[in-house]
Amino acid sequence: MALLKPDTATAAETATAGLSVIGAANPFAPGKATREETKGVKQDMYGFCSIEDFPAGISDLGATHEDALGFHDYVKQFNTPNFWYKDGNVQAWIYGETYDNWQDDYGFDAARVVYHSGHGDMDGNGVFWIPMGATWGGTAWASSNDMRLGNEMARYVFFSTCLSLRVHAGHSPIRTWYNSNLGLRMLFGFETISIDSPNYGKFFFQEWNKGADHSFSDAWLDASWRIYTKQAPSAVGFGATQAEAQDRCFNERAFFDGRPSKAWWWWRWYDAAKQISAPLETLPDAVTSVRFLAPDLSTDRLSQLAQQFGVSSEERAEMPAGSQGIVLRSGGDGPTLSVTADGTREIRFARPDGGGRDAPDAEEAVRLAQQAVESFGLAENVDLIADKVRHAYNAGASREETVDPRRQETTVVLTQVIDGVPVVTPGVGEVRVSVDGTGTVTRIVDASRRVEDVLDRSASVPPDPSGSASSARSSASSVDEVLDQQQQRLLRRLSASGRVPTNVTVVPETTEVGYSLQNGDGTLVARRTVEVDCGEGLRKQYVLEQPL
């Protein structure tokens, strides 16, 4: 099992040795925009649209404003956004060519980076559709066919919606977005129906800040993974040649102004995770909670981690007070270690191999991942089981040529278990090991937590004198009954918009019992994902979670 190798992917930025603080970097590329840096209070850098309150016939959403807010609040440290339209102010004129740079300040082609959060759908012809918050010009919809983006200011477009950047079932980014793209550098979206979550924008910059080897596409895909492992995020870059499009797709990490050719398109995505272990689907006999040790962020511990993973930085490994984390870089082709304030360790050994070899299948990847866990002693203080496998793919095309998908990296998720009960919160209580086509371990993310104590909470609530059930656990005999209470709450909330969802289905292989981790504690919960018919052909997925 190889653990270190030179970066053989596209020409990524070479990091210099040293230490940096997470959370302080400006994604704006140096240099001025194509007109004055400032016109009034506008800087032509960022614009936002988010919709929670939809017209009659479409179910409302509950987290899109918070989603956009996470992105907005990070970038406003550095630049004043041109606009943020919400709900009924999000109208079709914003996306159409005639008015998409209205008054040189407003619309989806009036800023270098634009972000939309709301419902989305793609029809069988590959046309992407988004419902508006209100009717304008006789329509309450906009589509990719209406858009002509990039001939003015837009260079980076984020569609935090379902089905905005499809790569399967005969779809491709070039099929949907070719006519719409008049100068974009990158576009971000989803192959699948996505979860309604407030964290996409916030997590995007948390991931991007983990070092010079974390590109925009890395950040988008990894942020989505932290939210929900059974959705498929995607990103595409454009360029005059295949190599330029690949480089932009995999490596771009600053918001540049230059308008590239769209001769070549290169896209990457994570497929939804495949479950390889049986989830716990029955209610336990006892209700327990877990207290975890606070993360050790001392200089001695950080130095020990750097030595453990071969990070040869000469900088003092010290976590500044109040910071979100630090990044230690070896320089050149050496590994990079990031440690966030919650104690999560990420080690990037190398970029995945850029050759033609596919990453290993699940069985071989699990073997290599378990070797890496043993080699670095990652299971010395926690119990881990191989639980899920994720494949990372990429493909590309021009108008004349298509490059078939290639499985570039396989990631094994080893989930932490505590007395036989797994952690079920995505992104924490686990170790992720990524392997490329050469069998090289390219990245390890250790988000496991050391247990301080396990507490029996079975008798934490006194019996109700009336004889009624005093908790969700005591009133139900099965996981289905426990989660039905949460589903009814969701339906009541969605129905408050005036439209009662007509169809709710359970997403297969999502029902599980385990520990939900928050603020250093683990609470026993039942959890599952449901898909809701939101009207007008739109769908959305929601995670139901009920403490036991």
KEKOL-792654 format. One record per residue: x, y, z of N, C-alpha, C in turn. Coordinates in pm, whole numbers, plus 50000, padded with zeros to 5 digits. Atoms other than C-alpha are relative to their C-alpha. Layout:
<atoms>
XYZXYZXYZ/...
</atoms>
This chain:
<atoms>
500844988150000500005000050000500885012450000/499254987550007501555032749886499275010750079/500614989449921500975062250117500355013949951/499594987050049502865090549952500424998949856/499544999950138503425099549590499915014249947/500134986750060503945130149372498615001849941/501294996750060500855147849242500104998149849/499975002550143500235133748895498715004349932/501214994550063496885150648837500375012649925/499724987850074496545183448654500825009550084/498994991549940498835211948735499455008350115/500524993049883497655221049082501045009650056/499144990549933499055249849279500924992650097/499055006249909502205239249468500075008350127/500034992849874501915248649834501405001450057/498744998249929504835263050025499824995450143/500055004849863505725249550367499585011350093/500374989949903504235267350665498704996950067/501235001249924501165273050879499065011349961/501004989650024497945291750804498804997350089/501175000849914494775298651000498764998349914/501235002450075491445284950875499005011250027/501084990549985488745310650812500355014249964/499584986250023490755341150711500255003349854/499594997850139491295336950335498895006549919/500914993250092489685358850068499994992549867/500035007550126488485338749764500095008749875/499944990850114488555369649541501415000449943/498694999950064491415367249290500555014249994/499414986650008493865396749287499685006749867/500264992550123493235424149033498615005749999/501284993250006490335446348941499004992549912/501055004850090487035436948784500125007649868/499884994050132486425447048425499595014749999/500224985749985485115480848541500485004150139/499484995249873485825501848851499714990150112/500195009249889486305481749168498725003150078/501164996149922483525501249335499155009749920/500964990650059480445517349185498905001750103/500874998649885478465531949470500434990250106/499655010049901478315504049723500174986249936/499935012850069478435476549459501424997449950/498675003650046481595457749366499964989349892/500175009650109480195433549106500654986550028/499395012849965481555403649296498974989250031/500905010449951478565385649451498535004349987/501444997950002474805382149406499304987450045/500685011349939472275359649579498505000449973/501455001850005468745346349533499664987750084/500455011649922466925323549777498495000850017/501465000549992463305312449793499594989250100/500665009449911461435296050080498485000349982/501454998050015457935310150017499654999949851/500305001750142456695297249680498525002849971/501414997850037453485304949488499144987850028/500955010849976450365283949538500264988349907/499775012150078450765248049422501374993950017/498645004949977454415244349528500285000650150/499705000349857455465233649878501185009250032/498924991149957457605258650065501204991950049/498785005649943461175251450175500325007250131/499754994449868462635258250517501415004450028/498604997449965466395262950487500785007649893/499244994150111467285281150164500595013650035/499424987149961467755315750318501264997850084/498825002949918470155301050575501124994349915/499005005350093471925282150296500755011549933/499374988650065472575314350103500735008850100/499384991749897473385332650427501404995250034/498685005249968476305309350498501065004449902/499084995250105477945318550166500145015250011/500054985449996476905355250191500855005650115/499324994249884478265361050541501504997949995/498555001650013481655346750454500585010549905/499394991250100482275367450141499795014850032/500234985749972480825399850279501085005650093/498844995049928483925401750501500925008049908/499034994650095485765411850184499385008949894/500664992550106483235425649934498535002150033/501424997349982479795441549943499224993649885/500785006250108477365419249748499115010249929/500894991350079475385435749468498554998950044/501435001949970472065420549572499794986950073/500525012549946470215394049769498485000949993/501445000650017466685387949643499454987750072/500615011049926464395366449859498534998749963/501425003250014461045349449810499355007249882/500744993850109458645371149605500805009749916/499134991350080461475393649488500884992349901/499285008350097463065364349301499064997649882/500895000350116461525367948954500794996949873/499375005450121462225355748602500945009949931/499144990350069463815388348479501464998650043/498645001149946466865381148699500854990749915/499265010850067467825351048482500015001249849/500084998850146466885361548127501005010049946/498954991950060469355377847889499675015049998/500364985950016467415410447853500325008350124/499884992149877467595421148218500994994150101/499175006749900470225398548380501195008450048/499014990449948472575428648423499335013750010/500804987949991469915454648501500745010950080/499344988549937471395488848586501474997150033/498615003949976474845472248574500234994450140/499835004449861474185459348926499134988250039/500995009449953471215435648941499734989349895/500275011050090470585401348791501124989850004/499085011349986472365368248748501255001349912/498774997450075474945382548504500615013450040/499524987049954475695413648711501094998850105/498965002149900478205398148954500844988049959/499085010750039481195375248920499574986450055/500435012449934479785349149161498535001550037/501434999349971476045342249177499544986750058/500405011549919474245318249412498484999850011/501455001749992470675305149390499694987850085/500445011149916469035283449657498484999249996/501455001750009465545269349607499664986449942/500405012150071463605242349423500674999749862/499515001550136464895228449093499604986549943/500365012550067464095201748836500645000049861/499525001150137465385188848503499084990949922/500915008250078463115176048229500764989949915/499395010650079463745147047993500855004849886/499194994250107465265170247734501265006850052/498804994049943467975181747974499865014750030/500224985949968466405215848040499775001350151/500094997549856466845228348398498975010950026/501084990749968463855246148555500055003850147/500124995549862463555267248869498735008550015/501164991649974460295281049011500425012850071/499714986949941460325317749107499165002050127/500794996549883458965334149419498735007649965/501174992550045456445354549215499995000449848/500164999050145455145359448863500555013449949/499524987950068456875384348631499934997349850/500125002050144456115388748262499154988049963/500915010950029453425362148283500514986250036/499475013249964455635334148418500585000450141/499395001649868456745321448758501114989649994/498925009750019459535299548615501135006349919/498864997050087463005303648467500644986749963/499375012450044464925277248271501385002849944/498674998650061468415270648143499895004949856/500194994950136467005277647795499885015249995/500164985549995466255313447905501315007350031/498824993549944469705320148048501115001549897/498784997450078472705335647873500975006850096/499184995249890475305339148146501485000149962/498564999250021478925350448128500435009949895/499614989850098478825375547844500145013750065/499804987449926478795402548111500884997250122/499155000849881479995397348471500144985950056/500015012949931479135361648580501134991049952/498965009850030481975336448597499784986950078/500215011849915480905312448876498544999850042/501435001149974477325300148913499764988050092/500365010549904476025280049211498484998449999/501425003249989472635263149186499844989750112/500215008749885471965249049532498564995249998/501345005350024468905230449408500114985349959/500045013650055467865195549308500295000349850/499955003450143468935182248967500505011249909/499564988350077470745213648849501184997149909/498825003150080473865196848706500104984849987/500135014550010473005161548596501114994049915/498915007050070475575136148477499624985749963/500455013750026473555103548453498745000249913/501265002150073470615089448255499925008149871/499984992950127471685105447929500235014950011/499774985749979472225139748083501505002850011/498624995449977475465159648091499985015150013/499954985349990476495195148179499995006949865/499934993350130477265203247815498654999549929/501335000950059473805191447709499085010850056/500914990549935472015213647961500455014449986/499534986449978474235244147980500795006049884/499134994850107476055248147645499515013649949/500514987450056473805275347501499935011150106/500104990149892473475292447840501345006250034/498664996049956477235295547890500665008949895/499364990550091478695326747728501275005950060/498774994949940481775330847946500224995750143/499825004949864481475311348270501324992550013/498825007949969484495295648436499614986750067/500435012149932482675270648662498525001050033/501395000849958479175259048753499874988450097/500125009749891478105239449063498534996350019/501385004149980474985218749128499914985850053/500275013649952473555183949189499484991249888/500545010450088472935152348991498664995050054/501145006449934470285141249241499065010250063/500824992149908467435154149451500845002550125/499144996349888469105172649737499195002050127/500604998049869468415176250106499785014950026/500244986249956466835208350237500845002450125/499044998149890469715220450457500475014550002/499494986349990470975254050588501505001149985/498555000149981474635244050564500854999749874/499185001150120475725242150198500985011749986/499134988450017477065277650176501055001150108/499074999149888478655277450521501084989349991/499035010950008480295243350478500945001649881/499164998050118481585253150132501295007450038/498804992449966483955278850277500794993650114/499245007649902484845257150575500934990049931/499185009750073486075230650331501085007149918/499044992750085487755255650096501165005450081/498974994149914489705270450387501014989850052/499125010249943491435237450465501354999149933/498654999850056494445245650251500035003049853/499824996150140495855255549914499714988749904/500325011350087495135220649781498514996850003/501465001849999491365224449842499385009849901/500554991750107489775237249524498525002850025/501434997349990486285251049472499184987149983/500795012250021485055217649338500174990450117/499825007949878486615199149634499055004850108/500804994349892484835222749870498514997449979/501425002250028481445219349697499624985450024/500325014249985481555181449686500104995750146/499815004349861482895177250040498985006550094/501034993749918480445202450187498694992349991/501225007950019477555182750039500084986750074/499805013049933479005150250173499795001250150/500194997949856479045164450525498535001350036/501434998049974475335172050493499214987149983/500785012050030474075139650340500784991649900/499125008550081475925110050192499314993349882/500715006750109473205097649957499525009749892/500224991050113473085128249731501305001049921/498864999850092475425134249437500275014349954/499634986550044476995168949413500894999449877/499244999950125478645179049086500525014149973/499404987150037480835206748940500624998549862/499445000450135482035215848590500855012449978/499134989050039484885237348458500125000649849/499984997850144485365251948109501375005249957/498734995150051488385259047889500164997749852/499745001250143489865261247542500464986149961/499505013550026491465226847571499524990750109/500365009849898490775194947758500815002350127/499144998049884493745201847986499585012350081/500414987949929492555237148068498704997750076/501275002749933489035225448149500214990850120/499695008949888490405197248367500645007750115/499304992549897492725220748551499045009050076/500974991249934489915245148621499054992050087/500945008449925487545217648732500614994950130/499405006349883489995201548972500725009850093/499034992349922492205230149089499635014650027/500264985649981490635264849062499495002650141/500394996849863490345280649407500005015050028/500194985649985490105318249347499015004649894/501024995050092487315338049182500645009949902/499364991950104488965350948864498955006549911/500914992650087487455375048615500094995849854/499815003150141488845361548287498904991249943/501055007650067486325347848037500654989349914/499355010650076487475313647909499174995849879/500735006850107486525294847595499134989150061/500815011449957483785269047629500164988249905/499775011050095485325245747371500014986650071/499945012549925485985219547638499325001650136/500685000749870483955209747945500554988150076/499585011449917485205188348232499255000650132/500815000149879483025177448521500384988450090/499735010349899483375157348839498814999450095/501125001749907480935143449092500304988750095/500045011449908480505120849392498694992749975/501235007850001478035092749342499494998350143/500565002349868475675086149631500694988150066/499295010549926477215064449902499274986749990/500545013649998476715026849890500244994150139/499895006149868475985009850223500624986249987/499375013250006478274979950284499904992650132/500275007049875477304971750643498525001750032/501424999449966473864964750785499785010750107/500274989849898472474995250970499244994150117/500805003749884471024992051318498605005749982/501364995650031467264993451261498994996750109/500905003549891465834982051594500275008950120/499844991949881465235001151914500804992450105/499195006949899467834992952181499214997950128/500675002749873466854978652517500155011750097/499734988849909468445007952702500285012649919/499714987150062468615044752613501255005750065/498734995149948472165057352651500395013049929/499384988450063474025089452582501504999050022/498555000849997477715094952525500575013950023/499244987649984480035121852651501384997649940/498715001350067483105127152435501035009450062/498924991549953486455140952537500115012449912/499764987850078487105176752432501234997849913/498845001950088489495178052135501265006150060/498704995249953493145181752230500645008149888/499434991150101494365211852033501275006650049/498774994549945497505217652234501124999549897/498854999950090500775225452061500674986449996/499375013349997502185192052175499214990149916/500835009450077499225173052026500075002949851/499924996550141499335192051698501364996049941/498675004150047503075185851669500084984949986/500045014650008502475149051740499274995349874/500745003550121499885147351461500835002549875/499164997050115502245164251217501074989349981/498985010550009504945138951298499394986749959/500685012750030502485109851281499734998449851/500385000650141501475118650925501075005349906/498884996350087504855130050795499955014149947/500074986050042504105167350774501215007350059/498704994749955507515184150792500035015249994/500004985449994506595220450859500905004750113/499144994349897509085241751050499265009850090/500784990749920506325264051185499564993450131/500525004949873505215260551547498524996649983/501385004650018501985240251545499155004850116/500764993849891499865263351756498655004749947/501364996050038496095268651737499695013650062/500324986849944495345306051775498644999950068/501274999349927492595314052024498895005249909/501164995550076489185317051859500024996549853/499935003250142490305303451521499154987849968/500755011750045488395277851315500904987949980/499075010950018491525256851278501295004849938/498734996650062494995255551130500314990049889/499515008550107496685241150822501524999950007/498555001750002500235227450832500394993949866/499595004550133501945223350494501474996050000/498625004450015505065203450417500715007949892/499404993650116505625222450092500274990049891/499775008950114506145208449744498944989349993/500935011350012504605173949711499734993250133/500215006249870504595166850084498575001350047/501384999949952501405160550281499635013050070/500574988449931499165187650424499064995050108/500865003749887497455184850763499175012150039/500874989649945494435205550861499314994450124/500685003849877492955204551210498995011050032/501034990049973489645222051273499735000850150/500214997249858488445235951604499244988850071/500705011249937486225205451663500874987550009/499065011049989489295182951640500104991149879/499925008150122488725168551290501355001949933/498704999850067492025159651122499844995649856/499995003950140492405159050745501425000249949/498655001150054495605147150579499894997649851/499985001350146496025152750205501414995849961/498705005050042498895130950083500325003749856/499774997250143498445136849711498665001649931/501164999950087495975144949440499814986149941/500215012950064494315114049288500754999149867/499275002550124496205098648997499225005049880/500654994650118495465115948669500074991149879/499905009250113496155085548452498694993149970/501215006450048493695061348302499504988650086/500395011549918493445035848583498845003650091/501134997849912490135033148765500394997250145/499835002649858490095035349143499414986350034/500425013749970489525001849316498524998850032/501375002749962486174985549373499905000050153/500234998849857484634984449719500854990450082/499275009949921486294952449838501485003550014/498584996649995489834962949747500215013150076/499874987249930489284998449874499884998150151/500145002749857488124985150212501294994050055/498745006249955491264963750237501095010650017/498984989649994493524993550162499705010050111/500374990749894491585016050398500304994250137/499725006349871491874991350683501504999350026/498544999749985495614988950619500475013850045/499614986349963495905026850640499625003150144/500444997849862493895027950963500964993250097/499065007249914496205001751113501385006649998/498674994150013499375018250980500135012850082/499944987349928498525051951136499414999250141/500515001649865496995037751454498715007650027/501204991849986493635054451394498894993150080/501035007349925491635027251573500494996150139/499465003649869493725026151890499055003850113/500874995249892491155045552095498525000149964/501405000550043487935040151897499764986949926/500395011650078486045011251740499405004749868/500434995950133485455014051364499504988049921/500455010250094483484993951107499945006149860/500154995450138483664996850728498515000549969/501454997750002480235011650665499475004249863/500474994850128479945030150331501185001549904/499004997450104481785034350002499455010649906/500364989450095481725065049779501005000049885/499134999050117483085067049424499965014349946/499874986850063484355099749274500324997949853/499855001750145484045102048895500315013549935/499884988150084485005126548624499854996049855/500205002250144484255129848253500085013549932/499914987450072484395155847980499494998949858/500494999950137483315166347635500295013449935/500104988250085483615191147354498804997649909/501105002250093481085195347076500284988349907/499635010650094483015169746871500424987050068/499395011749935484335145447132499444998550141/500465002949865483155128347449500994990650067/499115008549921485405113547719499154992950104/500845007949912483735085247909500375002150147/499714998449857483435086748289501104990550048/498945007849937486375074448492499865001050151/500065000249854486295063848856501385003850053/498694994849964489125085048991500414996750143/499685001949858488875078549364498874992450067/500975007249918487135054749603500255003650146/499894996349859486445065949960499234990150084/500625009249905485715041550241499715007750128/500394993949874483805054450543500004989350107/499965009049885484705036350863499325007250116/500844993249902481995045551113500374995750141/499705002749860482655048051484498794993350066/501065006849925480645023951700500365000250148/499814999149856480175026552075499114989550064/500745011449944479164994252249499014994549899/500815005850106477794982251917499035009549934/500924990250057475815013951840500795010049916/499214991250086477045034651542499655014850019/500284985750015477325072251503499305001849865/500774998550124474785083351241500055014249944/499884986350052475595120551200501045000449890/499014999550108477295125950861501175009150035/498834991549988480835139150870500714999650133/499355001149870481605131751236499864985750049/500055013649950482265100151433500354989849895/499615008950109484025084151138501415003149955/498734998150069487275079650950499754997249852/500165001750144487285084250570501374998549936/498745002850067490075069450361499744999549850/500174999350145490365077849989501194993649931/498985007650072492285056149742499825002349851/500104997750144493115062649375500334987349921/499815011550087493735039849078501344993150012/498705006349978497355033049175500054992450131/500005006049868496305019749515500585009150107/499444990349907497665051049680498915006050088/500874992749909495965065049988500265014849979/499824985950034495425100949878499585009450112/500514991049897493525114950175499394991850113/500665005649882492435105950528499345011350076/500704990749913489805124750724499624992450126/500275006649872489725114551090499115009150084/500984992449922486565128151249499454991750115/500435008149887486365101751520500155008150129/499984993149872485815112551880500254989950112/499735009049887487285096552192498905001250104/501115000749904484635085452441500525002250141/499694997949859484785098652796499124991450089/500915007549916481685081752936498744996549921/501305004150054478525062852838499024999650115/500964998349891475485071453049498684993549965/501325006150018472275051453092498935010450028/501054990049985469355075053032498614993850002/501305006850009466595048953044499005005450101/500894995149895465205063253368500135015050021/499774985549986465935100053297498715008050007/501304993349994462215108653273499104992050093/500875007549909459855099453560498744995449930/501235004850063456775079053475498865009950019/501154990949995453675099553395498944993750091/501005005749908451155094753683498724995749931/501245003550071448335093353429500144987049923/499785012250076449925063153268500355002349856/499644997050139450655081152937501504998349979/498595001350034453925075952757500715013350025/499264987949965456605100752871501105003349902/498964997050100458945099152570499644993149870/500245006450129459015090052204500344985250007/499575014049991460835057952296498964991550072/500925008249922458345046252557498634998849936/501325000550063455335053552336499994992049871/499915007050129456565033552037500664986550019/499425013449993457394997351978500964997349886/499125002150115459345001851654500575013349953/499404988050058461565026151468498985007349912/501014993850086458725031951220499055008850081/500924992249918456425043751498500695012550054/499264988549950459105066551644500105010849893/499774990350106459805083051310498715005249938/501284995050051456155085951215499625013250066/500294987449931455865113451476500735011649933/499234989650068458625133351305499445002849861/500564998150134457075127450963498725008350006/501234992149987453745141251081500315014650029/499604986049975455495172451214500465006649871/499534994550128457205177250877498815003349910/501144997750087453915173750691499155011850047/500754988449949452185198750920500715013049962/499264987850035454955223850856499875003049851/500114997850144454855218750480498595004049960/501404996950033451055220550476499625014150039/500314986349958451135254550646500095009849885/499894991150116452035269350307498734999749914/501245000750075448575259550181499914988249907/500025011850086449575228449987500384987850082/499745012349927449345194050146500744990349908/499275009550086452015170450003499174987549976/500835011550037450305142149817500754986950010/499255012550000453125117049831501295001850079/498765000249921455865109850086500514985750000/499435013450006458185080250036501294999550081/498765002149926460985066050248501114996749902/498855002950085464365066950073500634986950047/499465013049958465735031050072501355001350070/498735001249928468585022250309500375012650076/499704988149920468255053850517499474999050143/500525001549864466465040750829501084994150089/498935004749913468895036951117499835005750140/499954995649861469385040051491501465001750038/498624997749960472535054651640500145013150075/499724987849925474205084051806500095012049907/499874987150067473695119351683500955008550084/498954992749928476745140351774499815015049985/500084985449999476405176751873500625005250128/499434992849885478465199252100500654990650102/499255008649911480565171152241499214988950065/500835010549943477665148152329499374991749889/500685008850092476065118452159498654996050056/501365003349959472295113852180499464988949913/500565011150076470575081752077498775004749923/501104995450085468235088451784499604989049902/500425007350120466205071451516500015010149885/499754990650111466835086051171499614993449869/500255004650136465635082550812499805012149909/500234989550099465255102450491498704997049926/501225001450079461945108550315500065009649883/500104991450118461235122749971498575004749986/501324993850001458325146749937499685005349861/500534994050122456265154949629499595014450033/500234985949967456335193049635499105007149900/500874993950099453985198849340500745004649876/499444995450128454585208648976501234991849958/498895008750036456935178848937501245001550086/498864997549914459275191649209500014990350118/499845008849884460645169549486501115005450090/498964996349905462755174649796500144988950102/499785010149898464325151850053500265006850135/499864994949863464275156950429500494988750090/499545009549900466135139450709499125001450124/500775000349876463875129550998500904994450109/499175004849889465625125551332499235001950130/500774999549876463895117051660500854994750116/499305005049882465735115051994499174989350070/500695011049933464885083552187499995002250152/
</atoms>
